Amino acid sequence: MKIHERRVLRQENASKAFTLVELLVVIAIVGMLVGLLFPAVQSARESARRMQSINNLKQIGLAMQNYESALRTFPSGYVSNSHLPGAYGATLDAAPGWAWGALLLPYLEQTTLHSQLDFNLPCWHATNQSLSRTRVPVYLNPGAANYEGDTVITDSAGVVMARLGRSHYVGNSGHDEAWGYDPPVLDWKRIANGPLYRNSRVRIAEVTDGLSNTVFVGEHTTISDKTWVGVVPGSYSCPLDPSRFPFTECDHAATYVLCHSGPAADEPGIVHAPSFPTCHVCQMYAPWSGGGGNVLMGDGSVRYVPTTINLNTWAAMNSCSMGEVFSDVE
């Protein structure tokens, strides 16, 4: 090949390649596009997870309705033979401890699991140990950071008492925290004005504020671990990250499955809206950006409640028969 022809060929090849400046420009443009798309992708993921959580709550609501239809009462918040000797002194919690999440299993297409558990024994008994750690999909919020693993049940000293299946949903016991009284109260019916509490047997006729106006279940993630299984007497539900949530502290065993909205007898005037910044382990807390959370109403519908909700409205939504009237939750 002649020298002139080789020179022309090199020039043609050079004209087809990127220069360093062009390559840097392309990289910069790609980086900008990724930066623009990333928030949209994150938003789409959160939206999908939120929809899955809403679907979980709707399934729980249908299970609640079917349970009530079969037994003429909604499930107990949890079952406790508190009147028998041996109940835990500070709260009068006792065996068997099974919670509303376990009682609903047959109505959530979990009949096999329900039939294998021995409900005549305590929920933490060794016989139930392996099954009570089952991860039930409908009780898991895909948006939760604390998604993996068991819920580790501990006492006030941090000693492990049991490992139970995780849940990201809690039952509503109403305004007050019946588990917080000193001396402890045996019958919570005169304190709890929500639909789910220890040994509750609330009938539809008792929800005089209306099923569509009463919160039954809500999301709880991030602050502390909860369980669908039940309550272990003497255990304490503690914050996962006290430095991030400095206003909360460990609370009694009931808060592994229940929460309250406030105001409570020992916290007059204080109401905990979903994901409220001064959060406690005994309130509803969702993983979504912007605050607020999804709640299941007694009629099976699901509503999004913003953190900025009027606090009196939120309190009204959490009682069964106080006669409060509200029209808007925005």
C-alpha positions in Angstrom: 0.0 0.0 0.0 1.4 3.4 -0.9 2.3 5.9 1.8 -0.4 8.3 0.7 -3.1 5.6 0.8 -2.1 4.6 4.4 -2.2 8.2 5.5 -5.8 8.6 4.1 -6.9 5.3 5.8 -5.6 6.5 9.2 -7.4 9.7 8.8 -10.7 7.9 8.0 -10.3 5.6 11.0 -9.5 8.6 13.3 -12.6 10.4 12.1 -14.8 7.4 13.2 -13.5 7.3 16.9 -14.5 9.5 19.9 -12.1 12.1 21.1 -11.4 12.3 24.9 -13.5 15.4 25.2 -16.5 13.8 23.4 -16.2 10.8 25.6 -16.3 12.9 28.7 -19.3 14.8 27.4 -21.2 11.6 26.8 -20.3 10.3 30.3 -21.5 13.6 31.8 -24.8 13.4 29.9 -25.4 9.8 31.0 -24.7 10.7 34.6 -27.2 13.6 34.4 -29.9 11.3 32.9 -29.3 8.7 35.6 -29.5 11.4 38.3 -32.8 12.5 36.8 -34.2 9.0 36.5 -33.2 7.7 39.9 -35.8 9.6 41.9 -38.5 8.5 39.5 -37.4 4.9 39.9 -37.3 5.2 43.7 -40.8 6.8 43.6 -42.1 4.0 41.4 -40.7 1.4 43.8 -42.2 3.1 46.8 -45.5 3.3 45.1 -45.5 -0.4 44.3 -44.6 -1.3 47.9 -47.3 1.0 49.2 -49.9 -0.7 47.0 -48.7 -4.1 48.3 -49.2 -2.9 51.9 -52.6 -1.6 51.0 -53.5 -4.9 49.5 -52.2 -6.7 52.7 -54.5 -4.5 54.8 -57.5 -5.2 52.6 -56.8 -8.9 53.0 -56.6 -8.5 56.8 -59.9 -6.5 56.6 -61.6 -9.3 54.7 -60.3 -11.8 57.2 -61.7 -9.7 60.1 -65.1 -9.6 58.4 -65.1 -13.4 57.8 -64.0 -14.0 61.4 -66.8 -11.8 62.7 -69.3 -13.5 60.4 -68.3 -17.0 61.7 -68.0 -16.2 65.4 -70.2 -13.1 65.8 -67.3 -11.1 67.3 -64.1 -9.6 66.1 -60.9 -11.3 67.3 -59.3 -10.4 70.6 -56.3 -8.2 70.5 -54.7 -11.1 72.4 -55.9 -13.8 74.7 -54.7 -14.0 78.3 -55.8 -15.9 81.3 -55.1 -13.0 83.5 -57.3 -14.1 86.3 -55.2 -17.2 87.0 -52.3 -17.4 89.4 -48.9 -16.8 87.8 -49.9 -13.8 85.7 -47.1 -11.2 85.2 -47.4 -8.7 88.1 -46.8 -5.5 86.2 -49.5 -6.0 83.6 -51.4 -9.3 84.6 -50.5 -10.7 81.2 -50.6 -14.5 81.1 -50.8 -17.6 78.8 -51.7 -18.4 76.2 -51.0 -14.9 74.7 -52.2 -15.6 71.1 -52.9 -12.4 69.2 -55.3 -11.3 66.6 -52.8 -12.1 63.8 -52.7 -15.7 64.8 -56.5 -15.9 65.3 -57.1 -14.7 61.7 -54.8 -17.3 60.1 -57.7 -19.6 58.8 -59.3 -16.6 57.1 -56.0 -15.6 55.4 -55.5 -18.9 53.5 -53.2 -20.0 56.3 -55.4 -23.0 57.5 -52.5 -25.4 57.5 -50.3 -23.2 59.7 -53.2 -22.6 62.0 -54.0 -26.3 62.3 -50.4 -27.1 63.1 -50.1 -24.6 65.9 -51.3 -25.8 69.4 -53.5 -23.0 70.6 -54.0 -24.8 73.9 -50.3 -24.1 74.7 -48.7 -20.7 75.2 -47.7 -19.0 71.9 -44.1 -19.1 73.0 -44.1 -22.8 74.0 -41.3 -25.0 72.6 -43.9 -27.1 70.8 -44.9 -24.1 68.7 -41.4 -22.7 68.4 -40.6 -23.5 64.8 -44.1 -22.7 63.4 -44.5 -19.5 65.4 -41.5 -18.1 63.5 -43.2 -18.5 60.2 -43.0 -15.5 57.9 -46.6 -14.8 56.8 -46.5 -12.7 53.7 -49.7 -10.7 54.4 -48.2 -9.5 57.6 -45.0 -8.2 56.0 -44.8 -4.6 54.6 -42.4 -4.6 51.6 -41.4 -1.0 52.3 -40.1 -1.7 55.8 -36.4 -1.5 56.6 -36.9 -4.0 59.3 -38.2 -6.7 56.9 -35.9 -9.6 57.4 -35.6 -12.1 60.2 -37.6 -12.9 63.3 -38.9 -10.6 65.9 -36.8 -11.2 69.0 -38.8 -11.0 72.2 -36.8 -9.7 75.2 -37.4 -8.8 78.8 -36.5 -5.5 80.4 -32.8 -6.5 80.7 -32.6 -7.5 77.0 -32.6 -11.2 77.7 -34.2 -13.2 74.8 -37.4 -14.9 75.8 -38.7 -16.0 72.4 -38.3 -15.6 68.6 -41.6 -15.0 66.8 -42.8 -14.3 63.3 -42.5 -10.7 62.2 -45.4 -8.4 61.5 -45.6 -4.8 60.3 -49.2 -4.2 61.4 -50.7 -3.5 64.8 -54.2 -3.6 66.2 -55.9 -0.4 67.5 -56.8 -0.5 71.2 -58.2 3.0 71.2 -57.2 6.2 73.0 -55.6 4.9 76.2 -52.8 2.4 76.9 -54.5 -0.1 79.2 -51.2 -1.9 79.6 -49.6 1.2 81.3 -51.7 1.4 84.5 -50.1 1.0 87.9 -51.5 -0.9 89.7 -52.4 -3.1 86.6 -56.0 -3.4 85.5 -57.5 -6.9 85.0 -60.4 -6.0 82.7 -59.4 -3.6 79.9 -62.9 -3.2 78.6 -63.5 -0.2 80.8 -60.3 1.5 79.6 -59.8 0.5 75.9 -62.3 2.2 73.6 -60.8 0.7 70.4 -61.9 -2.6 68.8 -58.8 -4.7 69.7 -57.4 -5.1 73.2 -56.6 -7.9 75.7 -59.5 -10.5 75.8 -61.7 -8.2 73.7 -64.8 -9.6 72.1 -66.2 -6.6 70.3 -69.3 -7.1 68.2 -70.4 -5.1 65.2 -73.3 -3.6 67.3 -70.8 -2.2 69.8 -69.0 -0.2 67.1 -71.7 2.6 67.3 -69.4 5.2 65.6 -69.7 3.0 62.5 -67.2 0.5 61.0 -66.3 2.9 58.2 -65.3 5.5 60.9 -63.2 3.2 63.1 -59.6 2.2 62.7 -58.9 -1.5 63.3 -55.3 -2.0 62.1 -52.4 0.2 60.9 -48.9 0.0 59.7 -46.0 -0.1 62.1 -42.4 -0.3 60.9 -39.0 1.3 61.4 -39.3 2.2 65.1 -39.7 -1.3 66.6 -40.3 -4.9 65.7 -43.8 -6.4 66.0 -45.2 -9.9 65.7 -48.4 -11.6 64.4 -48.1 -14.4 66.9 -48.8 -13.1 70.4 -47.8 -11.6 73.7 -45.1 -13.1 76.0 -45.8 -12.0 79.6 -42.9 -9.9 81.0 -41.4 -9.0 77.7 -40.8 -5.4 76.5 -41.1 -3.9 73.0 -38.1 -1.6 72.5 -37.0 0.9 69.9 -34.6 -0.4 67.3 -32.6 2.8 67.1 -33.0 4.9 70.3 -30.6 7.6 68.9 -32.9 8.1 65.9 -36.1 8.1 68.0 -35.1 9.8 71.2 -38.6 10.4 72.4 -39.6 6.7 72.7 -38.6 4.0 75.2 -39.4 0.4 75.9 -43.0 -0.5 76.5 -44.9 -3.4 77.9 -45.5 -6.7 76.0 -49.0 -5.7 74.6 -47.2 -3.3 72.2 -45.8 -6.1 70.2 -49.3 -6.5 68.7 -51.3 -3.4 69.7 -51.0 0.4 69.7 -53.0 3.4 70.9 -53.7 6.8 69.5 -53.8 8.9 72.6 -54.8 10.8 74.6 -53.9 8.4 77.5 -54.6 8.9 81.2 -50.8 9.5 81.8 -50.4 11.7 78.7 -53.4 14.1 78.7 -53.8 16.0 75.5 -51.2 14.1 73.6 -52.3 12.3 70.4 -49.9 10.2 68.2 -50.8 10.6 64.5 -49.3 8.0 62.1 -45.6 8.6 61.7 -45.6 11.5 64.1 -42.1 12.7 64.7 -42.3 12.4 68.5 -42.9 8.7 67.9 -43.4 5.8 70.3 -43.2 2.0 69.9 -46.9 2.0 70.8 -48.1 4.2 67.9 -48.6 3.6 64.1 -45.5 4.4 62.0 -45.1 3.8 58.3 -42.0 3.7 56.1 -43.3 6.0 53.4 -41.6 9.3 52.6 -43.6 12.4 53.4 -45.1 11.0 56.6 -48.4 9.4 57.3 -49.5 5.8 56.9 -52.3 3.4 55.7 -54.9 2.2 58.1 -57.6 -0.4 57.9 -61.1 0.7 58.8 -63.7 -1.7 60.3 -65.6 -2.0 57.0 -62.6 -3.3 55.2 -61.6 -0.1 53.5 -58.1 1.3 53.6 -57.4 5.0 54.1 -54.1 7.0 54.0 -53.8 9.2 57.0 -51.3 12.0 56.8 -49.1 13.0 59.8 -50.6 16.4 59.5 -54.2 15.2 60.2 -56.1 17.1 62.8 -55.3 15.4 66.1 -58.8 15.4 67.3 -59.9 13.8 64.1 -57.3 11.1 64.5 -58.4 10.4 68.1 -62.0 10.2 66.9 -61.1 7.6 64.3 -59.6 5.3 66.9 -62.6 5.0 69.2 -65.5 2.7 68.6 -68.4 4.3 70.5 -67.5 7.8 71.7 -69.9 9.5 69.3 -67.2 11.6 67.6 -68.0 12.8 64.1 -65.4 13.6 61.5 -65.7 14.2 57.7 -62.2 14.5 56.4 -58.8 13.0 57.2 -56.7 15.2 54.9 
